[in-house]
Amino acid sequence: MTRLPRTLRLDASDAVVFDAAAEPGEWAVPGGFAFWDEDPAGLAGKRRQAFRAGFLGLGSFGWSTLVEVAEATPDQRAAAVAALASHIRQAYGAPDDAAAEAAAQEEIRFAESLCDHPPGTVLALARSIEDGAVRERFRTLHRRENPHHDFGSLPVFGVVEVEGEDEPMETPDLSAMARR
């Protein structure tokens, strides 16, 4: 058995912030290679969000903000490598199957190296440009043993649906907010 990141969806936000959101439960890799041929400074919108905080799901090849450490069998690992190698060959033009396989193995090994935590540990990614180089930072998120007493077992964030046309509709300009 090995440990690999598996996509996690706590709310509907990934479907909003990424062009393609990964499905919950897919094996995942950091996926920074998906941006090799792009100038990160020129990225905008959903593509920029994928660059800044996305893990690449290996089923849909969509993006996920969070992953969790999960046990993977040797067969599951091999299937993840095969799916990633095929994707690298088709989407990124690896020169041959051997090169695609080598790149996929390297990316899976890197993903495994992030999973030296107990299963269920949640991982988040922050990707940025520093001194002209891409830098990836990973952090772990742990469930509190004793939740805050004011919240009990309620989640901190939730989706609330509002019905009725008399309710004001907020449409914040996120681009303008980011520039401030």
Phi, psi and omega in degrees: 000146174230175176241136179226157174288141177232134184299147184224134178234112180270337179206188185274005188297324181301324179292341180266320188271343180246150174301316178228121179267139175292150174282147178299139175091005177280146169295151186218160173226162178303319172078018179301335179300338182294348183246007185304321184269012183242151174274109182305330179293336180268359180287144180218162173057226185292327178294321177296320179295320177297319177298313187289327189212019187256137166262143182267118177285141185264012174254307182264342189058034170262181187250150179224136179288325183234149171227161174236149177289131182219150176287136177231135177284164176303323178294321178294320177297314180299320178294322178295317178298315181297317180296316181292318179299316178299317179296316180297320180294313185282313187274333186242002172069039174305141187296333178200174183297323181296319179293320178295318178298316180297316179296319179294317178300317180297317181293321178293319177299319177297316178299318177300321182296338178281347190256036177272042179233164178298147175307141181096346177295133181267136180244142175233155185234139172230117181249135182211174175252125178226123181054038177081001181242149177284132178237132177247132176239137180240142177225155179255144177241129183242145176288136177290136176293321179240097182301156178308133187295334180284338183258342183059229180261012179286145176291155180289322179243151177207160177264127181241123177267134181246128179252152177106141182276350181278355179278135178292141178259119178270131175229080182293146176269094184294327178296316179294323179295322181292329180286338181285000000 
